[in-house]
């Protein structure tokens, strides 16, 4: 499984616009083949800081997502919402089954 954390520092003046656009991205991404989870989290200590947490079956699914029209459309608009650079980290992992 591939896990991506995308850290976004959103301009407070653009928050409503950002949330509207990201909701569209989330809904479309969740429908993609190979998507395990796609969710946005807000930092409770810094309300302008968001983390997109993506979970994909494999790198092929990630590549397909990165080439999707909805991802490209959001990417083209993202700089207008951000107050700082986008930071992306990717991990490879498997869910641990706890007894």
Residue, then its C-alpha position, 0 to 999 in steps of 0.5 A: x500500500x502507498x500512503x501519501x501525506x500532502x501538507x497544505x498551508x491555506x491562505x485564510x482568505x481563500x479557505x472557502x474556495x479551497x474547501x469547495x475545490x478540494x471536496x470535488x477532488x476528494x469525491x472523484x478520487x475516492x471513486x478511482x480504481x485502487x483508492x483505499x482512502x482519501x481524506x482531508x484533516x485539519x490541524x487543531x492547533x493551526x487551523x490553516x494547516x491541512x493534511x491530505x491523507x491518501x492510501x492507494x493499492x499500489x504505485x500504478x494507482x498513484x500514477x493513474x490518480x496523478x494523471x487524472x483530470x480531477x487531480x490536474x484540475x485541482x493542481x492548476x488551481x492549488x497555488x491560488x489557495x496556498x500560503x506556503x509551499x506544498x510538502x508531500x511525503x510518500x510511504x509504503x506500508x501495510x495495515x497491522x492486524x491487532x488481536 
